[in-house]
Amino acid sequence: AAQNQVRAEIGGDITAIGVMDDAVYPFKETAIYAFGGPGPLADPSVVTNNNGFTQADLVTSDVGCSSARSVGQTPEGIIFQSSKGIYLLSRGRQALYIGESVDPLNAQVIERCTLLPDRQQILCLTSTPGGFSLLWDYSRNQWSKFSNHVGLDAVVVDGTYHYLRPDSRVFQETPGVYRD
């Protein structure tokens, strides 16, 4: 029990939760854990040993998630912003540093990571005035940045990307048009 308590204290507070394949990933400030299992039954009076969660395993203790809103799902894994930059938790449970080429922009706050349905890209919308939103092409492992594209939230509706700007206007992407 003491060992579980020590391990639970590694990494600080839980900052986000991601789901990938058959596991749940609690992200802490400086650590990532993983657990699986079907969870408890809806009827707590039924006692069975076949239902429940597995013990949480420590995935990494040197990097965690600094913003729940930065967690995004990609076919490659879970992308997230940490205090050390932008990382990918791979399907092999490795924390891979993917944001080296956008390191100078680490101080920006990622508000939403949105998987674009018609491309192999994920768009990281930021709210930093005068800043840049970031686009990661995961098939090429290449970053792009967009000026005049800051916002507070984003969503894909009927296959089209929409985002909420800080002035409360909602913008809709026009595929094939590349001007702000």
Disulfide bonds with the S-S distance in Angstrom:
none
